[in-house]
Amino acid sequence: MIATIEKQQEQKLESDHQYAQRQVRQFKTDALSQIVASGLGNSKLLVSRVRRDAPDHGFATPTRPDSVYSILVQLRTQERRELYLNDRLAHQGAFPERTVSVVDHWQRPKANLLSAFDTIIFTVPQSALNEVAEDQGVRPPETLACEVQGRFDDTLWSLAQSLLPALERPEEAGLMYAERVLLASTTYFAHAFGGMRPPADAGHRLSAKQVDSALDLMHDHFGTDLSLSVLAAEMNLTASQFARAFRRTTGKTPDGWMRLHRIEQAKTMMRHSSTPIEHIALLCGFATSGHFTRIFRTLSAPRLRLGAGRS
């Protein structure tokens, strides 16, 4: 089953890329980075960082009205901007750093971007909100909305800041991390901007048998980009349910546990083989040797240096 699902994941990578590019093609950027992940059903979840250093971008308009929302977090002050909804001016002026805003694509938004910008954009389809609500056994939000001038949201600002390293190197993010963070983000948007109530019972934990099964599966596949949804399916849970329950039970996120386990496997290889570090990195599921080195230096014990114990 694992091999079949992994093959399906490889086959959809190109379509994920095409989806991600289509969502931001209205922007003329100096820098663009994106992370895309699967929702709980057929939806796709996307976060993009779009940056332009020159003024006078002009109008940015989504390709067509759709059941999709954009949640924007301003990483720096956008001095001048005009927002039109349904062909009427809805807001004119500055968007300060840290401002969070929500745009409903059914309102045919057009933004006249008159100054430089650096923005994180979460792209959330209504179908993803419906899936999250069904997963929690509550009614889905009918819409997402906030004040047209935006608001400050410390939780979302912290989330945006935590995503910056992954958006610097999206090829290193990994499916497990991407799914966990974007599913949690979608759930937060449903609560904060859609009024979705939290589930009555949010305290589910994994049984000892489920923990053992999950850890065995992650050990067996530590060299691959194992997705959260594949792992959760083996436990008969959704990806969101599994991520929450795994953290409550073990105190770690699934991707956090996998990262530590990969480092331990790499240490063992470095102690007992002459395999080059570049090969060890790939064998242990890291995207590049540089990715491995950064994680190694962050998580490894100070006494074990790169190359120590090598014969």
SVG drawing of the C-alpha trace seen along z (x, -y; Angstrom):
<svg xmlns="http://www.w3.org/2000/svg" viewBox="-23 -56 62 59">
<polyline fill="none" stroke="black" stroke-width="0.4" points="0.0,0.0 2.8,-2.4 4.6,-1.9 1.4,-2.5 0.6,-5.7 4.1,-7.0 4.0,-6.4 0.7,-8.3 2.4,-11.2 5.2,-11.3 2.7,-11.4 0.8,-14.4 3.9,-16.6 3.7,-18.3 0.0,-19.1 0.7,-20.5 3.3,-22.8 0.9,-23.9 -1.8,-24.6 0.7,-26.6 1.9,-28.7 -1.7,-29.4 -2.7,-30.8 0.0,-33.6 0.5,-34.3 -1.2,-37.7 1.9,-38.9 5.1,-40.2 7.6,-39.3 11.3,-39.7 11.1,-36.5 8.6,-33.8 8.6,-30.6 5.8,-28.2 4.8,-25.1 1.9,-23.0 0.2,-20.1 -2.8,-17.9 -5.9,-18.7 -7.9,-16.1 -9.8,-15.1 -9.3,-16.3 -8.4,-19.9 -4.9,-21.5 -3.4,-23.8 -0.8,-26.4 1.3,-29.0 3.3,-31.5 5.8,-34.3 5.6,-37.0 8.1,-39.9 8.5,-42.8 11.1,-45.6 10.0,-48.1 6.8,-50.2 4.0,-50.5 3.2,-46.9 -0.2,-47.7 -3.3,-45.6 -3.2,-42.0 -6.4,-40.1 -7.1,-36.3 -7.8,-34.4 -11.5,-33.9 -14.1,-34.1 -13.9,-30.9 -14.6,-29.3 -11.2,-30.2 -9.8,-32.6 -6.5,-34.4 -5.2,-35.1 -2.4,-37.7 0.2,-38.5 2.3,-41.6 6.0,-41.0 6.8,-44.7 4.7,-47.8 3.0,-48.2 2.7,-51.9 0.1,-52.3 -2.5,-49.9 -6.1,-50.0 -8.4,-47.1 -11.5,-46.7 -14.2,-44.2 -17.0,-43.6 -15.6,-46.6 -16.0,-49.0 -13.1,-50.6 -13.1,-48.8 -9.9,-50.1 -7.2,-52.6 -4.0,-53.3 -1.2,-51.5 -1.1,-48.0 1.4,-48.1 3.8,-45.3 2.0,-42.4 -1.4,-43.3 -3.5,-40.2 -6.3,-40.4 -8.7,-38.0 -9.8,-38.2 -12.8,-36.2 -12.3,-35.4 -16.0,-35.3 -15.9,-39.1 -13.8,-39.5 -10.9,-41.2 -8.5,-43.5 -5.5,-45.0 -3.7,-48.0 -0.2,-47.5 1.4,-50.9 4.4,-50.3 6.8,-47.5 5.5,-44.5 6.6,-41.3 3.6,-39.2 2.8,-35.6 -0.4,-34.4 -2.2,-31.3 -4.6,-30.0 -7.5,-28.2 -10.3,-26.6 -13.8,-26.3 -13.5,-22.6 -10.5,-22.5 -12.6,-24.3 -15.4,-21.8 -13.0,-18.9 -11.6,-20.3 -15.1,-20.8 -16.1,-17.3 -13.0,-16.0 -13.9,-17.8 -17.6,-16.9 -18.8,-20.5 -20.6,-22.8 -18.2,-24.3 -17.8,-28.1 -19.9,-29.7 -17.2,-32.2 -13.9,-33.7 -13.8,-37.4 -12.2,-40.2 -12.1,-44.0 -11.1,-45.3 -8.3,-47.3 -7.0,-44.1 -6.2,-43.3 -3.2,-42.3 -3.2,-38.7 -0.3,-37.5 -1.0,-33.8 -0.9,-34.2 2.1,-36.5 4.0,-33.9 3.0,-31.2 4.2,-33.3 7.5,-33.9 7.9,-30.2 7.3,-29.4 10.0,-31.7 12.9,-29.2 10.8,-26.6 9.9,-29.1 13.6,-30.0 14.2,-26.3 10.9,-24.8 12.5,-21.7 13.6,-20.8 10.3,-21.2 9.0,-17.6 5.5,-16.4 5.0,-15.6 5.8,-19.1 3.9,-20.8 0.7,-18.8 0.8,-19.3 1.4,-23.0 -1.0,-23.8 -3.8,-21.7 -3.3,-23.3 -3.3,-26.7 -6.6,-25.9 -8.2,-24.9 -7.1,-28.2 -8.5,-30.2 -11.8,-28.4 -12.0,-29.3 -10.5,-32.9 -12.1,-34.2 -15.1,-31.8 -16.4,-31.4 -16.2,-27.6 -16.6,-26.3 -14.0,-23.9 -15.0,-20.2 -16.4,-19.0 -13.7,-16.4 -10.2,-17.5 -8.2,-15.3 -7.8,-12.0 -4.5,-10.2 -2.9,-7.3 -2.9,-3.9 0.5,-2.2 -0.1,0.1 -0.7,-2.8 2.4,-4.6 4.5,-1.5 3.0,-1.1 3.6,-4.7 7.2,-4.7 7.9,-1.4 6.5,-2.8 8.5,-6.0 11.7,-4.0 11.1,-1.7 10.6,-4.8 13.0,-7.3 14.9,-7.6 11.8,-8.6 9.6,-11.7 6.7,-10.0 3.6,-12.0 1.4,-12.6 -1.7,-11.3 0.0,-8.0 1.1,-7.6 -2.3,-8.5 -4.1,-6.1 -2.2,-3.2 -3.8,-4.2 -7.2,-4.7 -7.1,-8.4 -7.1,-11.5 -3.8,-13.5 -5.1,-16.2 -6.4,-13.6 -3.1,-11.8 -0.9,-14.9 -2.8,-16.1 -3.0,-12.8 0.7,-12.0 1.8,-15.3 -0.5,-14.8 0.8,-11.3 4.6,-11.7 5.2,-15.4 6.6,-15.7 5.2,-16.5 5.5,-13.6 7.9,-15.5 9.9,-16.6 10.2,-12.9 11.3,-11.9 13.9,-14.7 15.5,-13.5 15.3,-9.8 17.0,-10.7 19.8,-12.4 20.3,-9.3 20.4,-7.1 23.0,-9.4 25.1,-9.3 25.1,-5.5 26.2,-5.5 29.0,-8.1 30.3,-6.0 30.3,-2.7 31.0,-3.3 33.1,-5.3 30.2,-6.4 30.6,-10.0 28.4,-12.5 26.7,-13.5 25.4,-9.9 24.5,-9.6 22.3,-12.7 20.3,-11.2 20.1,-7.8 18.6,-9.4 15.9,-11.3 17.5,-14.8 17.1,-16.8 20.7,-17.8 24.0,-17.5 23.5,-21.2 20.1,-20.4 21.6,-17.5 24.4,-19.7 22.0,-22.5 19.7,-20.0 22.7,-18.1 24.3,-21.2 20.9,-22.3 19.9,-18.9 23.1,-16.9 25.0,-16.7 27.9,-19.2 30.4,-16.4 29.7,-14.7 31.1,-16.7 30.7,-16.1 33.1,-13.4 33.8,-12.1 34.0,-8.4 34.6,-7.9 37.0,-5.2"/>
</svg>
